[in-house]
Amino acid sequence: METAYLNTPIGVLEIKGNNEGLHSVIFKENNAPISESIPEVLLPAVTQLKEYFNRMRTDFDLKLSPEGTTFQKRVWEKLLEIPFGRTTSYQKMANNLGDPKVIRAAASANGKNPISIIIPCHRVIGSDGSLTGYAGGLHRKKWLLEHESPVKQGELF
């Protein structure tokens, strides 16, 4: 397993993967050392993440290999269907999985997503439009949603 650390506008990302694909992209709370050289197998992920943060990319074309249960993987596949600049609710996710009663399980699987940003779990919000839960912190979820918003609004004051 190869590892790289990427500095972003909202913190350091730890990126792990191998020839099977990308295994994880997670925010590090401590000041991890930024990678001076990137392992070749992780270059596409690092390049595409940099493009995303520089507003040059709205979707990712990477081989993904997250570890999880069959249900978690189904939820993560559904997350990949949420378009850039759009959001959905946990209830809609449960409905899309075919059973409105799995809302808690879907929310739990969403929270266990090991590949932040690329599998866009930040695009899932509460049914009332509120920002709820994000493993990387709500401040990052807010930033990511604003970054992807088709409507850019400046500060009023």
N, C-alpha and C positions, 0 to 999 in steps of 0.2 A: 504494500500500500504506500503510495506516494502522498506527500503533504506539501502544501504551499500556503503562505499567509499573504493576504492581499489587503492593503489599506484602502478603505472606501470612505465616502463622506459621512457614513454613519457607524464607523468602527471597523475593526479588523475581522476579516472573514478567514476561517480555516477551511481549506478546500482539500478533500481527500478523494483519491480514486486510483484506479489501475487500468489495465487493458480491458477489463470487463465493463468499465464505465465509471461514472462519477458516483461515489458512495455518500459523500456528505459535503454540505456547505453550511457552516454554522458560524454565528457571531461569537467572538471571544470577548469576554468581559475584561480580562486582564490585558496588559499591553504585550501581546505576542510579538516576537520579532518579525518584521516584514521580510519575506523571502527575497534575497538578492538574485537568485536564479530559480527558475521555475522548472520542475521536472517536465520533460517533453510530453508525457501522457496528460498533464494538467494544463498545458498551454492553451488548448481550445477553450477550456472553461474560464481561465483567467482572462484571456482576450475578450471573450464574449461578455463576461461580467464588467470589464472595464468599459466596453462599448455601451452596455446598458446604463452604467452610471454617467457616461458622457452623452446620454440621449441619442446614441447612434444605433440602438438596437431595442426592438420591442418584443422579440421572441428569441428563444434559444434553440440551437440545433446541436444537441449533445447526447451522447450515449449515457443513459442513466442506469444505475444499478443500486438503488437504495435497498437496505435490508429492513424487512418488516413482515407482518402477517399478511395473509392473502387479503383480508378485509382492508388493512391499512393501504396496501398497494392499490386496491380498487379506488379508495378515496383519493390517493395521490394522482391516479390516472384522471379522475374527475377534475381535480385541481388544475391539471394541465389544459383543460378545456376552457378555463376562464380567460377571456381575451384581455390583453393589455389595456389598461385604462378602465376596466370594468370591475364590478364587485358582485358577489352573490352572498346569500345568507346561509347560515348553518342549516336552517330548515330546508331551503331549496336544495342544498347538497344532499340532505337525507332523502328528499323526494326524488332527486336524480338517481340516487342509488336504488330506488324502487321501494323504499319503505320509510314513510315519514317518522316511524317510531325509532329509527336508528340515529336520531339527531345527536344524542350524547356520545354514542360510539363514533359517529362521523367527526364530531368536534374533537374528541380525544385523539383520533387518528390524525386529524389535521394538525394538532399540537405536537405530534410526534414526527412530523415531516422532517427528515434529516437533510433535505436539500433546499435550504431557504432560497428565496428569490426565484430560482429556476423552476422549482415546483411552487407556484405562487400561492402559498397558504395565507399570505398577507392580504389577499383579495377577498377573504371571507370575513364578513362582518355580521353584527347582530341584525335580527329582523327589523329592528327599529332604526337601523342605520348607525348604531353605536360601534365604536371600536372595542372589540372584546378579544382578549387573549392573543398573545403572540409570543412564542418562545424567545424571540430576539428582543422583546420589550415593546411596549405600546408606542414609545417615542419613535422607534424604527418603523413600526407598522404605519404610523401616521406619515412619516417622511416618505416611505415607499409609495403609499397611495397618492400623496401629493405629487411625487415625482412622475407618476404614471397618469395623472389626471389630464384629460384633454383640455380642461379649462384652467388656465393659469391666472391666479388672482394675486395681486401685490398686497402689501400691507396697507391697511386703511389709515393708520396713524403712525 
